């Protein structure tokens, strides 16, 4: 049993590709429309990085506290895949943020 590897990779790709794109577009639209004042460049960069980082470990902790061993195994697989894929993804997103911010 357990999640298929395609599902695990799909979850990681959505978290590391789709959500950062939504975050970048949201920040760009909000600042561009004047809905929020322009942030200090470092504060903006840190805010955008928050969209990019892999999922935290809180779900695994909840599974452990409730005795859900299958949930612990599945979330561990998802986290491992996310952290391995995060190496190139976070690097690429940081470069994209800098290109968009400092063009």
Protein Blocks (a to p, Z undefined) as FASTA:
>chain_A
ZZdfklmmmmmmmmmmmmmmmmmmmmmmmmmnomaccddfklmmmmmmmmmpccdfklmm
mmmmnopaklmmmmmmmmmmmmmmmmmmmmmmmmmmmmmmmZZ
